[in-house]
Amino acid sequence: MKISSKNITILILILKYYFFWILFFEFSRLYFFIVNSSESKHYSLNELFSPFIHGFLLDISAASYILFFSMPIFIICHFLGLPKVLKYFLNIYTGIFLAFSLFYIVADGEIYKSWGFRIDAGVFQYLKSPNAAVASITNLRLIFLFFIFTILSISFYCLYHFWISKKIVNILRNNYITLLIIIFTAALFIPIRGGIGVVPINSGVAYFSDKTFLNHAALNLIWYGGKSLIESPAQYERYEYFDDKKLQEYFSMAFNAEDTNINILKKKPQKIIFVILESFTAAAVNFENPSESVTPKLQNWLRNGILFNKFYANGDRSEKGIVSILSAVPTMPDYSIMKNPKQTQRITSLIKRLNEIGYSSYFYYGGDINFSNMQSYLYNIGIGKIKSKNNLNLDCKSGKWGFHDECMFELFANDIIADTDTAIYILFTLSSHEPYDVPYKGPFELKDYQQKCDNAYFYTDSCLNEFLTRIKNSDVWNNSLIVLVADHGTRYNGVEVWAKQKFHILMHITGGILNINGDFMLCDKTADQSDITATLLGALGADYKEFIFSENIFRKKVTNAFYAYHHGFAFIKGGRWVIYDSNPQKFVYRGWNSEIIDNQAKAYMQMISRYHKNLFDN
């Protein structure tokens, strides 16, 4: 059977289809640079071109995946000589994949501005509460993004139609060509896995620079997201660094022995009040330069009580911070334990310990309590009563996330003052979250993102001040312990996604029950959210040994802090610190003389990983 130029038309179509997707991925990288121009403008053209080179292997792998799953259509239709069927199915396949990919790319471009990392399969967990998932974006912005998505979808589908689909007119059957197509299909496994070596391709191949933004740009978003879909929700094996003996040795070294004892309470408080402040990063509060703070009223309260000026969030999302605060369990990179009720029903709990020693418990949130499975987590850890947008009928101002802070602080204060029982009250604020649609204008122009952000902090600051003033002027104050702590930090002033500044947050304790010399005490020890549990239980004279990641800050001269970002983690101990990136699997940043805590950092991460895995397996 002879092979003519007409016979090879099908091969040309397959190659053109292959190159179409490679071209699409190159465009997606260009789009990423354009929508994140505030970042990309800081780099030269040569630097911006580098991600195209270093991400090309991932582009080829992603295109090979797409082509591989379409090859059965090509093979069957060529063997049977069915060009119309090929055209029909390929049009549908391409249209669906283009729509999904462009939706993912447009969403990623928007989210990266705030999150500082490329989105993966974890984003689908937020779609269980779609209204909350888009609450950070204004309606006008959503319309604009939908317009961009529509234009790009039409443009790329037209390109596909005129360059490929329109050319599918006639297919001449040829057994040799069919055999060649089958061999080509099998050969696609080579670019899919990135070669014929022992180790298949992974996202680490795109990491080439000490500039995080350029490494992120080099990633192929569709390959990266697809990979995260087929991998386990938490990659526990990724953090297995040591055998059991070495693990215990290095993990023990991470914790200094208790060598001091400071009693911060006059007696057992009747009320323990937590205000978990949305996104209250230390850079915005700016307690080191109060005159530059966007929370001026809070500055006055920071002079009364105990201020922790080296305090860190364990994670970068609200659901991670809440778990660290109320369960003393640090988060893993790119994984949230709150979303898995099977794990949270076995997790340690500060609330359960307080319930055991006589405290009833209440949780307040102005938004949707089901977001990120928060409600199941709160009930699993022993919260007795929850008040949220889901069960409140308040006549007050609302934003995209729910009832604004002024409404919730008023309700919170009313209930605390009216309650005569021993209880822990927790309020989680929301107005200082994007899109910063607060019903208040402070001394800001509101012309750009940063000014709207500062205005939202200023608003929540005023609401918090009114709440604290009411409590202090009531009979509750003298018998209360009040904890002000942020759920997580932010990329305030454009800091890197892994930077210590992003995770440096507000932590302050006040209340009439405090036993300190004078009105103010500065605690300059390095600590994190998971340490709140041991510190509070220790002050109450309760046992806290089960909380293996929690340190009693007032019983140690040197404490440590840990935080996890999307693809890595950091460990801080005294003046030493290290930052580890899980993609290239190495320490990428260190402080002076900090190599001596490398193994402690890895052991800490490995213990967290094992703890999470045990919750899932047992």
N, C-alpha and C positions, 0 to 999 in steps of 0.2 A: 504493500500500500504506500503510494507516494505521498510525500509531505509538500504541499504547495504553500505559497505566501498566505492564501486564504485560510489554510489550516492553522497557522500560528496566530491568527487574530485573537483567539481565546487567551493565548499566552501573553500577548501584548496588553489585553484588557486586565489580566491579573496583575501584571507589573504596574500598570497605570493606577490600579486600585490601591496597590501597596504604597506607591509614591504619594497618592492622594492623602493617605493617613499620615505619612511622615511629614508632608507639607502642613497638614492640619496641626500637628504637634509643635512644629516650629512656630507657627502663628500663635498658638496658645502661650508660648513662652514670651513672644513679643507683646501679647495682650497683657500678660502679667507685669511686664516692665511698664507699660503705659498706665495701667490703673494704679500702680504703686510708684508713680513718678516722684512722689516725695522722698522715696528711698533711692530709686534708680538714678536720680539727678546727681547724686554724690559720687558716681562712678564714671570713669572714662569709657569711651567707645570700645576700646580693647577689652576692658574688664567686663563690659556688658555683652560682648561677643563670646567670651569664654564659656558661659553656661550653655550656649548652643553646641559647642564642641564637646564639653564634658558630659552633657546630657544626651548626646546623640545615641549612645548605646541603649539607653532606656527608651528613647523614641523608637528605635528599630524594634526593640523587644515588644513594646506596646502595639506597634503596627502589625507585627508578626502574629500576636495574639488575635487581633481583630481579623486579619486575613485567614488565619487557621480555622476559625469558627465559620467562616464563609465558604471555605474550600469544598465542603460536601455539596453545596449548591452548584459550584462550578463543575465539579466532577460528574455529578449525575446529569446535569443539563447538557454538558458536552457529550457525554456517552450516548444520551438518548436524542441529541439534536433538538433541544427545546429552548431556543433563544428567548421566547416570550416569557416562559416560566422563570428563566434565569433573571431576566430584567425585572419581573414582578417581585420576586423574593429579594433580590439584591436591593431594589429600591426601598422596600420595607425595612430590611436589615440596616441599611445605611441611614435611613431617616431616623429610626429609633436610636441608633448609636450616636448619631450626630446630636440629637436633641438632648440625650442624657449627658453626653460629654460636655456640651456647651453650657448646660445648666450647672454642671459641676464646676466648670472653669470660671463662669461668671460669679458664682457664689464664692468660690475660693478667692478670687481677686478682691471681692468686697470684704470678706472675713479676715483676710491676711492683714489688713490695715490695723486691726485691733488685736488679733490673736498673735500675729507674728510667726505663724507656722502654716504649712500647707494642710488643708483639710483631708481627712481620710475617712475610713468607715465609721469612726466614732461619731461623725456628724449625724448619721442616721438615727442614733439614739435620741437626739434632740427632736427629731421629727415626730416622736410620739406625742409631743405637745407643740403642734405647728404654730399656734398663735404666739406662744412664748419664744419659739425659735426665731421668729422674725421681729420680735419686739424691740430689738436693738436698732432697727432700721425704720426710718420715717416712711410714710405711705408714698410720698413723692419720690423718694429714692427707690422704693420697690417698683414703682411704675417705670422709672428710668431704666432700672436693671432689666425689667421685662422687655422693654423696647430694645435694649442692646442685645439681649438673648434672641429676640425675634429677628432682628436684622442679620445677626451672625448666622442663625440657622438657615434663613432664606438664602444668604450669600453662598454658604458652603454647599447647600443642597443644589443650588443652580450650577456651581462649579462642577460638582459630581455629575449632574444631569448632562451638561453639554460636553464634558470631557470623557465621560465613561458610559453612562446609561444610554445616551443617544446613539452610541456606537455599537450597541448590542443589537444587531440587525439580523445576522445570519451566522449560524454555527455549522461548520462542516465536520461531521463525525470522522474521527481518526484514532484508531486504537493506540498508535504510537504516542500521539499527543496526550491521550488520556493517561497513558502510563507515565509520561513526563510530568503531568499535573500531579499525579499521585506521589511520585518521587519528590517533587517540589514541596508538596504538602508535608511529607515526612521530614524533609530537610528544614522546615520552618522551626523545628524543635531546637535547632542550633542557635538562631538569633533570639528565640524566645528565652532560652536559658543563658544567653550571653556568651556562647562559645562551647567548646568541648572539654573544658577543664573540669576539675573535680568540684569546684565551688560554683554554683549557679550565680547569675547576676543578682545583685541586691542594690538597694538605694545608696549604699556607700560609694558606688562607682561615680556618683554625681558630685560627691564632696571633694573639692579640689582647692578650696580657698580658706583663709582664716576669716573671711567675710561671710557671715551666716546668710545674708540676703542673697548673695551670688550662688551659694550652695542650694538654697531653696529654689532659686530660679532654674537651676540645672535639673531639678527633679521633673520627671514626666508625671503630671498630676494623675492621669488616668491609670498609668502603671502603678503608681504609688497607692492610689485609692483601691484599685483592684487587689493588690497584694494584701492590703490590710483587711479586705473582706474575707479572703480565704485563710488568713492566719488566725490563730486563737485570739480572743479578745485581749488577753494579757499574755505577752510573750515571756512567760516565767523562765524558760530555759535560757533566755538571752542574758540573764543576770546571775547565772551560776558561775562564779569565779573561783571558789575554793572548795576543798573537801570539808567535811563536817568539823574536823579538828581545827584546821586553820581558820575556818569561819568563826568559830566560837572565840578563838584567840584574838582575832582582829576586831570582832564586834565588841568584845569586852574592853579592848583598848580605846574604843570610841567613847566610852563613858568613864569619866573620873569618879572615884569613890566620893561618897558624901563626906564633906570635911568641914561643914559649917552649919549653923542653924539660926535662922532669923525668923522670929514669930511676928507675922504681919497683922494678926487679928487680936482685938481685945477680948472677944468671946465668939461663940458660934453665932453667925448672923441669922436673923429670921428670914431675910430675903437675900437671895443671890440673883443679881440682875445682869444678864448678858445683853449687850447691844452689839450685834454683828453688823458692821458697817460696810455696805457694798462698795468695793473697789477703793477703800481708803488707803491709798498708797502713801508711804512716808514722804515722798517727794511733794505731794500736794499739801499735806498737813504741815510739812517743813518746820518741825519743832526746833531745828537748829538755827533757823533764821525766821523767827515769828513774824517779822515785818513783811516778809514775802509770802506768807501763807495765804491760801485761799479759804482757810477755815479759821478766821480770826477769833470767833467766840470760843472755839475749842481751846485755843491757846491759853485762855484764862483758866479753864478747867485742868489743863495739864500741869498747872502750878500747884494743884491740890491733889495729892495722892502719889501713886508710884508710876513713873514713866519708864517704859522699856525702850531704849533708843537703838537697840541692835536686835530687833525682833523681826522674824521672817515668816512668811506664809509657806506652808509645805507644798502648795500647788498653785495652779494658775486659773482655776475655775471655782465658782461658788460652791458647787457640790463637793469638790475636793477639800476646800477650806472648812466647810461645816463638819465633815467627817473628821478632819484633823482636830478641830476644836472640841467636839463632843464625844469622840471615840479615841482620841490620841493615837490614830493610825495614819502615818504619812502616806501620801498617794504614790502610785507608780507613774512613770512616764506614759503619756497618752492613754490612760485608763482611769475610769472612775468607778469605784466600788459601790457608790450610792445607787448606781443604775441596776445592780443585781441583788434583788431581795434575798436570794439564797445565801449570799455572803453577809449581808447586813443583819440577818437574823442571828448570826453567830459572832458578830463583832463585839469587841469590848465597848463599854459604855460608861461615861461619866454620869449620865442621868440615872442609870440603874444603881450605881453606887450611892448617889445622893438620895434616891428613893429609899434605899435600905436604911439610911440614917435619918429618915423622917421628912424629907423634902418632897412635896408634890411638884409637878412640873407642867409648864405651859410654854407653847411656842406660837409666835405671831409672825405672819408674813403677809404683806399686802397683795402678793401676786398669786399665781396658780401653784398650789402646793403639790400638784402632781408632776410638775416639771422636774425632770431627771430622777423620777421615782423618789422624790424627797419625802412624800407622805409615808410610804412604806418604811423608809429608813427611820424616820422619826418615831413611828410606832414600834418598830423593832428595837430601838434603843431605850424605850421606856417612857417616852413623852406621854403625859396623861391627857392633855387637851391641846388641840390645834385650832387657831383662829386664822383664817386666810380669806382671800377673795372668794374662795369656793363656798364658804358658809357665812360670810358677813354681808349684811345689807346696810352699807354706810352711805349717808348722804354727804359725800365729799368728793374732792377732785381726784381724777384718775388719769394715768398716763398709759402708755403702751404696755408696761409691765404690770400695772395694777394700781391699787390705791396708793396715793403719794404719801411720803413720809410724815407730813404734818398730821394726816388722819390717823395713821397707825401709832404714832407717838402719843397722841391724845388718848386713844383707846387703851394703849399700853399703860400709861400713867394712871388712868382712871381705875383700871383693874388692880394694879399693884397697890394703890392707896386704899382701895376698898377691901382688900383681902387681909385678913388677920392671921392666916395660917402661915406655917413655915413652908416656903416654896422657892423654886428657881423659875424665874421668868426670862424668856429669851425672845428678843425681837431681831428679825433679819430685815434690814432696810432695803430699798430698791431704787430710790429716785436718782442716785448717783451712778446708775447704769446707763449705757447708751440706750436710746438716742438722746438722753439728757433733756427730755421734754417736761421740764419742771414748771410749775405755775408761779414763777417768781423770777424777777430780774434784779440781779445784784449789780455791782459796779463794773459790768462787762459789756462790751459792744455786741456780743453774740454774732459776730460776722464769720467766725470760722469754728472749726471743730474744737480747738483748744479752749476758746472762750466759752463755748457752750458747756464743755466739760467742767471748767472752773466754776461756772455759774451754778452747775448742779451740786458741786461740792459745797459751795457757799450756801445754797438752799438747805441741804441736809444739815449743815453746820448750825443754821439758825433753828431748825426743828429740834436737833439734839440739845441745843442750849435751853430751849423752852422746857423740854422734858426734864433735864437735869435740875433746872431751877425749881420746877414744881416738886420734884422729889426732895430736894434739899430743904425746901420750905414746908415740908410735911413731916409728920411723925415717923415716917418710914426711914428717913435718912440715917438717923443715928444707929439703926440696927440693920443696915444694909451694906452689902458688898457689891460694887458695880464694876463690871468688866467691859471696857470698850475695846473692841478688836476688829480689824478688817478681815473679810473673808479671803481676799487675795489682793495683790498689787496690780499695777498696770504698766503699760509702756509709756508712762507719763514723760513728756519731753523727748519721746522717740528713742528710749533706751532699747538695747537688744533684748530678744526674747529670752535669753539665758542669763541675763545680767543680774547681779545681786540687787541692784537698785530696783528692778522690777518686782522682786519678792520682798523687799524691805517695806514693812507695813506698820500701821498704828497699833500699839498695844498699851493700854493705860488702865490702872486699877484705882478706883476712888470709893468714897462712901464713908459714913460716920463710924463704921466699925473698925476702920484701919488703926493699927497700933504702930505708928512711926514717929520718929523725932521731928517735931515741927509739922508743917503742912505738906512738905514735899520730899520725895525720895527718888533719886535717879538710879535705875538699875541698868548698868552698861554691860551686862553679860550677854553673850550671844545665845539666843534662844529661838524657838519656833512654836507654832500653834499646838503641836502635840504635847508641849511641856505644860500647857495650861492645866491639864487634868491632874498630874502629879503635884503640881504647885498648889492647886486649890485643895485637893484632898489632904495633902500634907498639912496645910494651914488649919484644916478642920480636925486633924488628928486621926484621919481615916487611912486605911491601908491602900497602897497604890501599886503593889508589886506586879499585878497582872498586866499593867500597862508598860510593856517592855521598851517602848520607844519614847516614853515620857520621863523627863527629868524634873525633879523638884528644884526650881531655880534658886530658891532661898536656902538650899542645903548643899550647894556646890559652889566653889569658887570659879571653876571653869566648866561651862556647859557647851553643848554643840548645837548646830542647826543643820537641817537638811531640807532641800527642796527639789522637786522634780518638775522639769519642763517637758515640752511635748516629745522630745527625742533624746532626753538626757537627764542628768541630775547633778546636784552640787552638794558639797559638804563643807561646813564651816566650823572651825574649832579654835576659839580664841582669836588670834590674829592670823591664823592660817586658813586657807580656803582653796578648794579645787573644783573644777567644773568638767564633767565627763559627757561626751557626746556618744550616744549609742549607735549611731550610723557608721562612723569610721571606727567605733569601738576604741576610743582612746581619750585620755585627758587632754582637753584642748586649751584650758586656761588654768593658771595657778597663781597663788600669791607667793610672796617671798618665802623661801625655805619651807614650802608646803608639800614637797614630795613625801615627807614622812607620814602624811595622813592619807596617801593614796589607797593603801590597803584597807584602812579603816572606812573610807568612803565606799569602797566596793563591798565590803562586808556588810555595811549598813544597808545598802541597796539590796543585797542578796537576801538579808533577813526580812526586809519588807516584802520582797517578791515571794519568799516562802510563806510568810504569814498570809498574804493574799491567796496564795494557791491552796493552803490548808483550809481556809474558809470555804473555798469552792469545792474541794474534794471531800471534806469530812461531813 
